[in-house]
């Protein structure tokens, strides 16, 4: 799933354009690594920790 779509679907960003702005501003991390590419595709096979800003966290767990 695309990182922009994931942020907007989970409510970490209010819209796709808000998600893009957050990523371009350096405010998004996946597994403690800063995301700078708005075209990033995440594989949800493994558990992921997504951080937006200093206080918003989300753990994504696959249903297999």
N, C-alpha and C positions, 0 to 999 in steps of 0.2 A: 504494500500500500504506500502511496506517496505521502511524505511527511506533512505536506500542506493539508491534504485531505484528512489525515489522522488528527492533526491539531484542531481542525474545525469540527470534525465529527464528535470528538471527545469533549469539546467545550473549553479546551485550553486556549483557544483563540476564538474570537467572536465571528470571524469570517475567513474565507480563503485569503483575502487581501491582508487582513490582520496577521494571519499566520506567516505570509511572505515577509511582511514588515518585521515581525519578530525574528525570523531567521536571518534576514539581511542585517539586522541590528546586532546580531550575535547573542540573542537572548534565549536560544534553544539548545539544549544538550540532550544527547541520547547516550545512555550508559557513561555519563561523565565526559563525553567528547562533544565539543562544540560543533554544531551543524551550521555550515555556511552555504550549502547547496540546496536550493529550493526544489531541485529535481530528484532529491534523494528518495530511493525506493527502499522501504524497510521490509525485511522478511520477518514475519511474526511467528516463526517456528520456535524461537527461543524467547524467554522472558526479556522484556526491555523496560528500562526505567527512563522516562521522559521527563525533563525538567524545563519549565518555561519561567523565566525570571528567577527570583530568589525563593519564592514560596509556593509555586505550583508544581506538584509532582504527580505522575501517573505511572503505575506499573501495568504493563500490557502483558497478559498471559494468554497463550494460545489454547484453544479448546480442541485437543486432539483425542 
